[in-house]
Amino acid sequence: MKKLLIVCLGLLICSCNQDKKETPKVTETPTVIAEKSENFDWLLGAWKRLNEEEGKDTFEHWNKISATEYVGIGFTMQHGDTIKQEHIQLIKQQESWNLKVKTPDEQDWITFKGINHTSNNFTCENTEIEFPNQIKYWIDGEKLHAMVSSVAITIPFEFEKTK
């Protein structure tokens, strides 16, 4: 009797767990999801601003720390003296690439949350500060471009790679 009960339970369990897989139709095509680029190596190197005011020279230097962190320094010189400087980080935090900026006068980093990025550009924003609210970087051929903007002001930057 016990053996009969075990056999019946086994058959019942097997009949309930049958796979009901359907064979895919030949006419169906798989969905391809485009991935955003996670590589910003086009930033790397030393860059000199081409559209700077006369008498000033502005530079940016970018290095790659890891697959999720790039660091840079930007500075402006006039008559051999550094008159402006900022440290920059492009860092992946959770699922977003954020840009962080810090000047020597500021105690804390200002974070611009990544809102878009592709294989040749990224855009970050911070609507809680007066200026800038948005920072965008992109590469176009041999030129690196950046734009800092708010509702009322837009400042374009154009850089060429130095030796």
Protein Blocks (a to p, Z undefined) as FASTA:
>chain_A
ZZmmmmmmmmmmmmmmpccbdcddfkbccdddddddfbfklmgccdddfkbcehiacddd
dddfblmbccddddddeehiafbdcddddddehjbccdddddfkbmbdcddddfbdcfkb
ccdddfkbfbdfbdcdddehjaccdddddfkbccdddddddZZ
